[in-house]
Amino acid sequence: MSLEYEDKMIKLKSNEKKKIEIHKKIVKTDERIREIRREIANDIRRLNTSEKNEKWKQRTRKLIEMGVLLEIADILNEDKATLLGYFMKFQFLSKEEIKDCKIMGGEEFQMREEKKQMLKRKLEKKDEFR
């Protein structure tokens, strides 16, 4: 074999090695891209779940608050159809009637808060004597 031929073969082998190395890097990069895409998809899924959970918590809180209001108004045990009909009438109240309802509700909240504070003070006094 000629020296020239051997040089060409060495160059070819060298080029093949470079191609193989480049191919390995491409494969590794592709794997990393797939891994990052999976991580992003998981993060998006977690975020969506988190948002859904937050909305669910807010909805649950609101429902509990509404239940407490029914309990305070002492109408919790009324049948559902009666309550729904009563609530549907609300949209036909005049602004003045709605204002009166708000005042009445505000007074009830204030009275309950005052009772709560009074009870709290009584308990604190009892603790002082112990």
N, C-alpha and C positions, 0 to 999 in steps of 0.2 A: 504494500500500500504506500501511496505517496504521502509525503508530509502534508501536502496541500489537502488531500482527502481527509487525513486525520484531523487537521485543523477545522475543516468544515464539520466533521462529525462532532468534535468537541463543542463547537459553537452551537450546533443543533441540540446537543444534549443540554448545554447550558441554557439555551432558549426554552427547551422543554421544562427544565427545572424551574425557570422563572415563571413559565406559564402555570405550572403546577402550584407554585407558591401563591401566585396571584389568584388562582382558582380557590385555593384553601382560604385566602383572605376574604374572597367574595362570599364563600359559603359561611364563614364565621360572621361576616357582616349581615348576611341574610338572616342567620339564626338570631343575631342580636336585634335586628329590626322586628322579627316575629315576636321575640320576647318583650320588647318595648310595646308593641301593639297590644299584646296580651295584658301587660300591666296597665296600659291606658284603658283598655276595655273594662278591666276589673275596677279601676278607679272610677270610671263613669258609672258602672253598675252600682258600686258602693255609694256614690254621690246621689244617684237617683233613689236608691233605697233610703238613704239618709233624709232626702227631701220628702219622700213619701211618709217616712216615719214621723217627721216633724209636722207635716200636714195632718197626719192621723192623730198625733198628740194634741194639736190645736183643736181639731174637731172634737176629740174626746173631752177636752177641757171645757169647750163651749157647751157640749151636751150636759156635762155635770153641772155647770153653772145654771143652765136652764132648769134642770131638775131641782136644784136648790131653790130657785125662784118659785117654782111650783109649790115646793114644800113650805117656803116662807108664807106664800099667799094662802096656804092651807087648802089647796085644790089638787094636791098630788093624787088623791084617790078618786077624783072624778073620772067618768069614762072618757075614753079618747075622742069619741065623736063629738061630745059636748065641748071638750076643750078645743078641738080643732075648729069647730064652728065659732066658738067665742074668739079665738085668735084671728079667724078670718074676718070677723066684724071689725077688727082693729083698723084695717085699711080704710074703712069708711068713717072713722071718727074725724071730727073737725080738729083743726089745729089747737083750738082752745081745750077740747076734751083731752087731746094727747098731752098738752101742757099740764092739765090737772092730774093726769095719770103719773106724769114724771114727778110732779111735786109730791104726790102721795107716796110714790116709791122712794123718793129721796128722803122724805120724813121717816119712813120705815127703816131705811138703812141707817140714818142718823140715830134713831132711837136704839136700834140694835147695837150700834157701835158704842153708844153711851153705856148701855147695859154691860157690854163686854168689858169696857174700861173700868166700870164700877166693880165688877166681879174680880178683875185683875188686881185692883187696889186692895180689895178685901183679902184676897189670897196672899198678897205681899205682906199685909199687916199680920196675918196669921203666922207667916214664916218668920216675921220679926220677933214674935213672942216665943218662938221655939228655941 
